[in-house]
Amino acid sequence: MSSSDCSMLSLQPEPGGLLNLMELSRDCHRCEVQDDNSAQQRGLGLGNYLPRHRSRRGRCGRLLYLRSSQEDLASVPCLGAFSLGRMDLPQLLRLLLTACVFGLTQTVNPFVGQQTPPDPCYDENGAPRRCIPEFVNAAFGKEVQASSTCGKPPTRHCNASDPRKAHPPSYLTDLNTAANMTCWRSEMLHHSPQNITLTLSLGKKFEVVYVSLQFCSPRPESTAIFKSMDYGKTWVPYQYYSSQCRKIYGKPNKATVTKQNEQEALCTDGQTDLYPLTGGLIAFSTLDGRPSAQDFDNSPVLQDWVTATDIRVIFSRPHVFRDKGGRDNDEEDGGTSSSPYYYAVGELQVGGRCKCNGHASRCVKDKEDKLVCDCKHNTEGPECDRCKPFHYDRPWQRANTREANECLACNCNLHARRCRFNMELYKLSGRKSGGVCLNCRHNTAGRHCHYCKEGFYRDLSKSITDRKACKACDCHPVGAAGKTCNQTTGQCPCKDGVTGLTCNRCAKGYQQSRSPVAPCIKIPAINPTSMVTSTEEPADCDSYCKPAKGNYKINLKKYCKKDYVVQVNVLEMETVANWAKFTINILSVYKCRDERVKRGDNFLWIHMKDLACKCPKIQISKKYLVMGISENSTDRPGLMADKNSLVIQWRDAWTRRLRKLQRREKKGKCVKP
């Protein structure tokens, strides 16, 4: 229903008649107030008389009267349990319009069929929309704490032990009818002023539209209404009523309301008259005259203003009867009255809705018998005031007539159960997404668990939401240069000469070695089993050097002359200018004067002429004992061997002999060359 629909509310009194709210259509499309002489004859106030049912186009709801049942109250969605009493026409209009506008949920077309969706929080297409609980009298059946109640000790008119003469606080919120008007009464008071307090706990946060009291005694001259938002821990003034606002409450009478002070309590001398002596009404509308009321959805100030968990009413000052000379006894005796007085109230009503921030259409009792919202839109909490776990893709917001502002689940591609909200990412996305997934499972990673973690790659044959969307790289521990692989293809980074998706075999032109550093070595151009030499032997080899015969006796003298003595495994060879560069793996070090000679992979340099003349003679994939002189060269890092070096094929029997020579050297037995 739009605000224009509610503006069609009309009050039509007949001349000389008593105003009575006669009927309301269910969608508040039109409200009527008509004359009823029988009510006037019975002396009942407005709303005390229930006239006959009457239909307008078959759409009129139940008739509204002051003491109606909860079922009757719920049937009028605009006003709920609205208590009217005797009020002037402008005041009645304002109160009705305020309640109606505040209760808007969504546009209702009176000419469309009455079929409603199963869940008011979702439209016929399943899309979320703003929904609010029904308008109710939140005070009905609730316990009221009164600071003073008659009957203890009993008097002639009040006896707490006699149900016929008792006037307990429970009568303030019970079910009243015109034929059975029950009233709470205070003790007889003899000194004025004397505060009497009524405290009502709503049990939950409500968005209050009005607070009304119907009196069985004359209305107080000064009344204050307070509210609490924290279940009675702190109290905030809501409204003041007094014929002397400045004197009693320090407030100006009927102050102008602006956007700067619309959240402040005001004071008015209205509804403070002595008459009628019974049946008088005090009705406070929380939004009446507030500038932002027409834009309530966008006014956090007023949303906070109407929120309450408890209501407290304080009767501060009774009316003082004037003596025959017209003098005010209260002014004459300095604020006291010798005449005893009491306060009596028949009905305390708090009209409003269970506060659910637009994310629930009803409130229910939880396991602890506490009233909570039946939250929708992926929200939770007593007031649907936070997002459910895992629904943090955007910040929680109150629903309004334009947007449901439902909480959205984080996009984790079914690989995470927890997430958090990041405001910076939310702003960078244009306020669309701010969720960050936590503890991604199934070998995934990233803000949305949208790629595979290190050591895994995407299986493109499966959806990203599949539990097996990421496959292990399984990179070979020796052939691969690392454990990570290409996220798309799964190709592992291979070492030189190694190939395959997982780097598990040697490439063409390479052969496997025994080195974990270079597992695949290039196959030489010559036969690997033949001697490494040039194709043409120089003519002067006989005069240049004498090839090794293969039979050498290793003695201390030869051992001491050399700078290094090592056992090596020849892995591969390549030609660099006039040099043959052998990749070797040093298996054992028996002597070294150079700190660079250590176990592991290294290089052995031999001049091509020496190699061609077989001085020394060396073959690939064989082990040798190498004894030589160290030469420092920046161009050729590693060991050097020449025609004077000893390079002979390794024999295991030499190990014991070399260890013995090593010990003798340490004892200083070596002869200086």
C-alpha positions in Angstrom: 0.0 0.0 0.0 1.4 3.4 -0.9 1.3 6.5 1.2 -1.3 7.9 -1.2 -3.6 5.0 -0.2 -3.3 5.8 3.4 -4.0 9.4 2.8 -7.5 8.4 1.8 -8.4 7.8 5.4 -11.5 9.9 6.1 -13.3 10.8 9.3 -16.9 11.9 8.7 -18.6 13.1 11.9 -22.3 13.8 11.8 -23.4 17.2 13.4 -23.9 16.8 17.1 -22.9 13.1 17.0 -20.2 11.3 19.0 -17.2 10.2 17.0 -16.8 6.4 16.8 -14.4 4.5 14.6 -16.8 2.3 12.7 -14.8 0.2 10.3 -11.5 -0.2 8.6 -10.8 -2.1 5.4 -8.1 -4.8 5.7 -5.7 -2.8 3.4 -6.5 0.5 5.1 -7.8 1.7 1.8 -10.5 3.7 3.6 -11.4 4.3 7.2 -14.7 5.8 8.4 -15.8 7.5 11.6 -19.6 7.8 11.8 -22.2 9.0 14.3 -23.7 6.6 16.7 -26.5 7.9 19.0 -26.7 4.7 21.0 -23.1 5.1 22.1 -23.8 8.7 23.0 -26.8 7.7 25.0 -24.7 5.2 27.0 -22.1 7.8 27.7 -19.2 5.8 26.2 -16.1 7.3 24.8 -14.9 6.9 21.3 -14.0 3.4 20.6 -15.9 1.9 23.5 -18.9 1.0 21.4 -18.8 -1.8 18.8 -21.3 -0.9 16.1 -22.6 -3.4 13.6 -20.5 -5.0 10.9 -20.7 -3.3 7.6 -19.1 -4.2 4.2 -17.7 -2.0 1.5 -17.1 -3.9 -1.7 -16.7 -7.0 0.4 -13.3 -5.8 1.7 -14.0 -4.3 5.1 -12.2 -5.9 8.0 -13.4 -6.4 11.6 -14.7 -3.4 13.4 -12.2 -1.7 15.7 -13.0 -0.9 19.3 -10.9 -0.2 22.4 -11.1 -3.4 24.2 -10.9 -5.9 21.4 -9.3 -9.3 21.4 -5.9 -10.1 20.0 -7.5 -11.8 17.0 -9.5 -8.6 16.3 -6.5 -6.4 16.7 -4.4 -8.5 14.2 -7.2 -8.2 11.6 -6.5 -4.5 11.1 -3.0 -4.3 9.7 -2.7 -0.5 9.7 -3.7 0.2 13.3 -3.7 -3.0 15.2 -4.9 -2.5 18.7 -5.3 1.3 18.5 -7.0 2.9 21.5 -8.8 6.1 20.6 -11.0 7.4 23.4 -12.3 10.9 23.3 -10.1 13.0 21.0 -10.7 16.0 18.8 -10.8 15.4 15.1 -7.4 16.8 14.0 -5.6 14.9 16.7 -7.4 11.7 15.8 -6.5 12.2 12.1 -2.9 12.6 12.9 -2.7 9.5 15.0 -4.5 7.4 12.5 -2.3 8.6 9.6 0.9 8.1 11.5 0.1 4.5 12.4 -1.0 3.7 8.9 2.0 5.2 7.1 4.4 3.6 9.6 2.9 0.2 8.9 3.5 0.1 5.2 4.9 -3.1 3.9 4.4 -3.3 0.2 2.0 -1.9 -2.4 -1.4 -3.6 -2.2 -3.8 -3.3 -5.0 -7.4 -3.7 -3.8 -8.5 -4.9 -7.2 -6.0 -7.8 -7.3 -6.9 -11.2 -6.0 -6.3 -11.8 -2.3 -4.1 -14.8 -2.7 -0.8 -14.2 -0.9 2.5 -15.9 -1.2 3.3 -18.6 1.4 6.1 -16.5 2.9 5.6 -12.7 3.0 9.4 -12.2 2.9 9.5 -13.5 -0.7 7.4 -12.5 -3.7 5.7 -15.0 -6.1 9.0 -15.4 -8.0 10.9 -16.3 -4.8 12.8 -13.0 -4.8 13.4 -11.5 -1.3 11.4 -8.4 -0.2 10.9 -6.4 2.9 8.6 -8.0 5.4 7.5 -6.9 8.8 5.5 -8.5 11.7 1.9 -7.6 12.2 0.9 -4.5 14.1 -0.1 -5.5 17.7 -0.7 -4.1 21.1 2.7 -5.1 22.5 1.5 -4.5 26.0 -1.3 -7.0 25.9 -0.9 -9.6 28.6 2.4 -8.3 29.7 3.3 -7.7 33.4 3.3 -4.2 34.7 5.3 -3.1 37.7 3.5 -0.3 39.7 5.2 1.6 42.4 1.9 1.9 44.3 -1.3 -0.2 44.2 -4.3 0.0 46.5 -5.6 -2.8 48.6 -2.8 -3.3 51.1 -4.1 -2.5 53.7 -7.6 -3.0 52.4 -10.1 -0.1 52.2 -13.8 0.2 51.6 -13.2 0.5 47.8 -10.1 -1.6 47.3 -9.1 -4.9 48.8 -6.2 -6.9 47.2 -7.6 -10.1 48.9 -11.0 -9.7 47.3 -11.1 -10.3 43.6 -14.3 -8.2 43.3 -12.5 -5.2 44.9 -8.9 -5.7 43.8 -7.3 -3.3 41.3 -3.9 -4.9 40.5 -1.5 -3.7 37.7 -2.5 -6.8 35.6 -5.7 -4.9 34.8 -3.7 -2.5 32.8 -3.0 -5.0 30.0 -5.8 -7.5 30.3 -8.7 -8.0 27.9 -11.3 -5.3 28.6 -14.8 -4.9 27.2 -17.3 -2.2 27.5 -19.3 -4.3 29.9 -16.3 -5.3 32.0 -14.0 -2.3 32.5 -11.1 -3.2 34.8 -8.9 -0.6 36.3 -5.7 -0.4 38.2 -5.7 2.0 41.1 -2.9 3.5 43.2 -3.0 4.0 46.9 -4.7 7.0 48.3 -2.2 9.8 48.2 -2.3 12.7 50.7 0.7 14.8 49.7 1.3 16.3 46.3 3.3 16.0 44.2 4.1 12.4 44.7 5.4 10.3 41.7 3.7 7.1 40.8 5.5 4.9 38.3 4.2 2.2 35.9 6.9 0.1 34.2 6.2 -2.3 31.3 8.7 -4.7 29.9 8.0 -5.7 26.3 10.4 -8.6 26.4 12.0 -7.6 23.1 12.8 -4.6 21.0 9.7 -3.2 19.4 9.2 -0.3 17.0 6.6 1.7 18.9 4.0 3.8 17.0 2.0 5.0 20.0 1.6 4.7 23.7 -1.9 5.3 25.1 -3.5 5.3 28.5 -7.2 5.4 29.3 -8.0 6.6 32.7 -10.7 5.6 35.2 -9.8 8.7 37.2 -9.1 12.3 36.1 -6.0 12.5 34.0 -2.8 13.7 35.8 -1.9 17.3 35.3 1.7 16.2 34.6 2.8 12.9 33.1 6.1 11.7 31.7 6.7 8.8 29.4 10.1 7.2 29.2 11.6 4.3 27.1 14.5 1.9 27.5 16.4 0.3 24.7 18.5 -2.0 26.9 15.8 -3.8 29.0 15.6 -1.2 31.7 19.3 -0.5 32.3 19.0 3.1 31.1 16.0 5.3 30.4 15.4 8.0 27.8 12.5 10.5 28.0 9.9 9.9 25.3 7.2 12.6 25.9 6.0 15.0 28.6 2.5 16.2 29.3 1.9 19.2 31.6 0.0 22.5 31.8 3.3 23.9 33.2 5.9 22.4 30.9 8.7 24.9 31.8 8.0 24.7 35.6 7.6 20.9 35.9 10.0 19.5 33.2 12.1 22.4 32.1 10.8 22.2 28.6 9.0 24.7 26.4 5.4 24.1 25.6 4.8 22.7 22.1 8.3 23.4 20.8 9.0 23.4 17.1 10.3 20.0 15.8 13.1 20.1 13.3 15.5 17.5 11.9 18.0 18.6 14.5 15.7 17.8 17.5 13.3 15.2 16.2 14.8 12.6 18.5 14.2 14.6 21.6 11.3 14.4 24.0 8.8 17.3 23.7 6.3 18.7 26.2 2.7 19.7 25.5 -0.2 20.9 27.5 -2.6 18.9 25.4 -4.4 15.9 26.9 -3.9 17.3 30.4 -7.4 18.7 31.0 -9.2 17.7 34.2 -12.3 16.7 32.3 -13.6 14.1 31.6 -13.4 12.9 35.2 -13.3 9.3 33.8 -12.5 7.9 30.4 -9.9 10.5 29.6 -7.1 9.5 27.2 -3.4 10.2 26.9 -2.2 9.1 23.5 1.4 9.7 22.4 2.4 9.1 18.7 6.1 8.6 18.4 6.3 9.9 14.8 3.7 12.6 14.8 5.2 15.9 13.7 8.7 14.4 13.1 10.1 15.8 9.8 11.7 12.5 8.7 8.7 10.4 9.3 7.7 10.3 5.7 11.2 9.0 4.8 11.4 6.6 7.8 13.4 3.9 5.9 16.3 6.4 5.4 16.2 7.9 8.8 18.4 6.0 11.3 17.6 8.6 13.9 13.9 7.9 13.8 14.5 4.2 13.6 16.4 4.4 16.8 13.7 6.8 18.2 10.8 4.4 17.9 12.8 1.4 19.2 12.1 0.3 22.8 12.3 -2.7 25.0 10.5 -1.1 28.0 8.1 1.7 28.6 7.8 3.7 31.9 5.0 6.1 32.7 5.4 8.5 35.6 2.5 10.4 37.0 4.2 13.5 38.4 1.4 15.8 39.5 -2.4 15.6 39.9 -5.0 18.2 39.1 -5.7 20.6 41.9 -9.4 21.6 42.5 -9.9 25.3 42.7 -11.8 26.6 45.8 -14.9 28.8 45.5 -12.8 31.9 45.2 -11.1 30.6 42.1 -7.7 30.2 43.8 -5.4 27.3 42.9 -4.8 25.4 46.1 -1.6 24.1 44.7 -0.1 27.5 44.2 -1.3 28.7 47.6 0.2 25.9 49.7 3.5 25.7 47.8 2.8 22.6 45.8 0.8 20.5 48.3 -2.8 19.6 48.5 -4.7 18.6 51.6 -7.3 16.6 49.5 -6.4 13.0 49.1 -6.2 11.7 45.5 -5.3 8.6 43.5 -4.6 7.6 40.0 -6.6 4.9 38.1 -5.9 3.6 34.6 -8.1 1.1 32.8 -5.9 0.4 29.7 -2.2 0.8 28.9 -1.5 0.1 25.2 1.7 0.1 23.3 1.0 -0.1 19.6 3.8 -1.2 17.4 5.6 -4.1 15.7 8.2 -6.5 16.8 11.5 -5.0 15.6 13.0 -7.3 12.9 14.6 -4.7 10.6 12.5 -5.8 7.6 13.8 -9.4 7.6 11.0 -11.2 9.3 7.2 -11.4 9.1 6.6 -12.7 12.6 8.1 -13.1 16.1 8.1 -16.5 17.9 9.2 -17.9 21.2 12.6 -19.5 21.3 13.7 -22.5 23.5 14.1 -20.1 26.4 10.6 -18.8 25.9 11.9 -15.4 24.8 10.3 -13.5 21.9 12.6 -13.4 18.9 12.2 -12.7 15.2 11.7 -15.6 12.8 14.5 -14.3 10.6 14.7 -14.7 6.8 17.0 -13.2 4.1 20.0 -15.2 5.6 19.9 -13.0 8.8 19.9 -14.0 12.5 19.7 -12.5 15.9 16.8 -11.4 18.2 16.1 -8.5 15.7 17.6 -10.1 12.6 20.4 -7.6 13.1 23.3 -9.6 11.7 24.1 -12.0 8.9 24.2 -15.7 9.3 27.6 -17.3 9.3 29.1 -17.7 5.8 26.8 -14.9 4.5 29.3 -12.1 4.7 29.7 -11.1 1.0 28.2 -7.7 1.8 27.6 -5.9 5.1 24.3 -6.3 7.0 21.7 -3.7 6.1 18.1 -3.0 7.2 15.5 -3.9 4.5 13.4 -1.1 3.0 10.6 -0.8 0.5 13.0 -0.7 -2.4 15.6 -3.3 -1.4 15.4 -6.4 0.7 19.1 -6.1 1.4 19.4 -9.8 2.1 22.7 -11.2 3.3 24.6 -12.9 0.6 26.7 -16.1 0.9 30.4 -15.9 0.2 31.4 -17.3 -3.1 33.8 -20.1 -2.1 32.9 -22.6 -4.9 31.8 -25.1 -2.3 35.4 -25.5 -0.9 35.0 -23.5 2.4 32.6 -23.4 5.3 33.8 -20.1 6.8 34.5 -16.6 5.5 34.9 -13.0 6.7 33.9 -9.6 5.4 36.6 -7.2 4.1 35.3 -3.6 3.7 38.3 -2.5 1.5 37.6 -5.3 -1.0 33.9 -4.5 -0.9 34.6 -0.9 -1.9 37.1 -1.9 -4.6 34.4 -4.1 -6.1 32.0 -1.2 -6.4 30.1 -2.4 -3.3 29.2 -5.7 -4.8 31.4 -8.3 -3.0 33.5 -8.2 0.1 33.6 -11.9 1.3 36.9 -13.6 1.8 36.9 -17.4 2.2 38.8 -19.0 5.1 40.5 -22.4 5.2 39.8 -23.5 1.6 39.6 -27.3 1.3 40.0 -29.8 -1.5 43.5 -28.4 -2.3 42.2 -25.0 -3.4 43.3 -21.5 -2.5 42.5 -17.8 -3.1 39.8 -15.4 -1.9 37.1 -17.4 -3.5 38.9 -20.8 -3.3 39.0 -20.4 -7.1 42.4 -21.7 -7.9 44.6 -24.7 -6.9 47.1 -24.4 -4.1 50.8 -24.9 -4.6 51.6 -28.4 -5.8 48.2 -28.9 -7.5 46.7 -27.9 -10.9 43.2 -27.6 -12.3 41.6 -30.6 -13.9 39.7 -28.8 -16.7 37.5 -31.8 -17.2 35.8 -31.0 -13.8 33.9 -28.0 -12.6 35.7 -25.6 -10.2 33.1 -26.6 -7.6 34.0 -30.3 -7.8 35.8 -31.8 -4.9 38.4 -33.2 -7.3 38.8 -30.0 -9.3 42.5 -29.9 -8.3 45.0 -32.7 -9.2 48.4 -33.2 -7.6 51.3 -32.1 -9.7 53.3 -35.2 -8.7 56.5 -33.6 -9.9 59.5 -36.1 -9.9 61.7 -35.4 -6.9 64.9 -35.7 -9.0 63.9 -34.7 -12.5 61.8 -31.6 -11.5 63.3 -28.3 -10.5 60.5 -27.6 -8.0 57.2 -28.9 -6.6 54.9 -26.4 -8.3 53.5 -26.9 -11.8 51.6 -24.9 -14.3 48.1 -24.2 -13.0 46.5 -24.9 -16.3 48.5 -27.7 -18.0 50.1 -29.4 -14.9 53.5 -29.2 -16.5 56.3 -29.4 -13.9 59.5 -27.4 -14.3 62.1 -29.8 -15.5 65.9 -29.8 -15.2 68.1 -29.6 -18.2 67.7 -32.7 -20.4 64.6 -33.9 -18.5 61.1 -34.0 -20.1 57.6 -35.3 -19.4 54.6 -33.8 -17.6 56.0 -34.8 -14.3 59.7 -34.6 -15.4 60.1 -38.3 -15.1 62.3 -39.2 -18.2 65.2 -37.9 -20.2 64.7 -35.9 -23.3 65.8 -37.1 -26.7 69.6 -36.9 -27.0 70.1 -37.3 -23.3 70.9 -40.2 -21.1 70.3 -40.9 -17.5 73.1 -40.3 -15.0 73.5 -41.1 -11.4 73.6 -37.5 -10.3 70.6 -36.0 -8.6 71.7 -32.6 -9.7 72.0 -33.5 -13.4 69.9 -36.7 -13.8 70.0 -36.5 -17.6 73.2 -35.7 -19.5 73.7 -35.1 -23.1 74.9 -38.1 -25.1 78.4 -37.3 -26.6 78.8 -37.4 -30.4 81.2 -40.4 -30.0 80.4 -43.8 -28.7 80.0 -43.4 -24.9 81.9 -46.6 -24.3 84.9 -45.5 -26.4 87.8 -43.4 -25.2 87.2 -39.6 -25.3 89.6 -38.2 -27.8 89.7 -36.3 -31.1 89.3 -38.1 -34.4 92.8 -37.2 -35.5 95.7 -38.0 -33.2 98.5 -35.3 -33.4 101.7 -36.6 -35.1 103.9 -35.4 -32.2 102.2 -37.3 -29.4 105.1 -39.6 -28.8 107.4 -36.7 -28.1 104.7 -34.7 -26.3 103.8 -37.3 -23.7 103.8 -40.9 -22.9 100.3 -42.5 -22.7 99.4 -44.2 -19.5 100.0 -47.9 -19.5 97.3 -48.6 -16.9 99.6 -50.0 -14.2 100.6 -47.5 -11.6 101.9 -47.8 -8.1 100.7 -45.2 -5.8 103.4 -44.2 -3.3 103.9 -41.5 -0.7 106.2 -39.5 -3.0 103.7 -39.2 -5.8 100.9 -38.5 -3.3 102.9 -35.6 -1.7 103.7 -34.0 -5.0 100.0 -33.4 -6.0 97.7 -30.7 -4.8 94.6 -32.8 -4.9 93.7 -36.5 -4.9 90.1 -37.3 -5.5 87.8 -40.1 -6.7 85.4 -38.9 -9.4 82.6 -40.2 -11.6 82.7 -38.7 -15.1 79.2 -37.6 -16.2 79.4 -35.8 -19.4 81.7 -33.7 -21.7 81.4 -30.6 -23.8 84.0 -28.6 -25.8 84.8 -25.0 -24.8 87.3 -23.5 -27.2 90.5 -25.6 -27.0 89.4 -27.3 -23.8 87.3 -30.4 -22.9 85.0 -29.6 -20.0 84.0 -32.7 -18.1 81.1 -32.7 -15.6 82.2 -34.9 -12.8 80.8 -36.0 -9.4 83.5 -36.0 -6.7 82.8 -39.1 -4.7 85.8 -38.9 -2.2 88.4 -36.3 -1.4 91.8 -37.8 -0.1 93.8 -34.6 -0.4 93.2 -31.0 -1.3 95.0 -27.8 -0.8 92.1 -25.8 -2.4 89.0 -25.2 -0.3 86.9 -25.4 -3.4 87.5 -29.1 -3.8 84.5 -30.7 -2.1 82.3 -33.7 -2.6 79.5 -33.2 -5.2 79.3 -32.0 -8.7 82.2 -30.1 -10.2 84.1 -29.6 -13.5 87.4 -31.1 -14.8 89.2 -29.2 -17.5 91.7 -31.0 -19.9 93.3 -29.4 -22.9 92.2 -30.9 -26.2 95.8 -31.7 -27.2 96.4 -33.7 -24.0 93.1 -35.5 -24.5 93.9 -36.3 -28.1 97.3 -37.8 -27.1 95.5 -39.8 -24.4 97.4 -37.9 -21.7 95.3 -38.5 -19.8 92.9 -41.1 -21.1 89.3 -40.7 -19.9 85.9 -42.2 -20.6 82.3 -41.2 -19.9 80.3 -43.0 -17.1 83.5 -44.4 -15.5 85.1 -43.7 -12.1 88.7 -42.5 -11.9 91.4 -41.6 -9.4 92.6 -38.1 -10.3 95.8 -36.6 -8.9 96.8 -33.2 -10.1 98.1 -29.7 -9.6 95.6 -26.8 -8.8 95.6 -23.9 -11.1 93.5 -20.8 -10.4 91.6 -19.7 -13.5 88.5 -17.4 -13.5 87.5 -18.7 -16.9 87.7 -22.3 -16.0 86.3 -23.0 -12.5 87.0 -26.5 -11.1 89.9 -28.9 -11.4 92.6 -28.9 -14.0 94.3 -32.1 -15.5 97.1 -32.3 -18.0 99.8 -34.7 -19.3 101.5 -34.5 -15.9 98.4 -35.4 -14.0 97.6 -39.0 -12.9 94.2 -40.1 -14.2 93.7 -43.8 -13.8 90.5 -46.0 -13.6 89.4 -46.5 -10.1 90.0 -49.7 -8.1 88.3 -50.3 -4.8 91.5 -51.7 -3.4 93.0 -48.3 -3.4 90.8 -46.9 -0.7 92.8 -48.5 2.1 96.1 -47.4 0.6 94.9 -43.8 0.1 93.6 -43.5 3.7 97.0 -44.7 4.9 98.8 -42.0 2.9 96.3 -39.4 4.1 97.2 -40.3 7.7 100.9 -40.2 7.1 100.5 -36.7 5.5 98.8 -35.4 8.6 101.7 -36.7 10.6 104.1 -34.6 8.5 105.7 -37.5 6.5 105.2 -35.8 3.1 108.5 -34.8 1.4 108.5 -31.3 0.1 108.6 -31.2 -3.6 
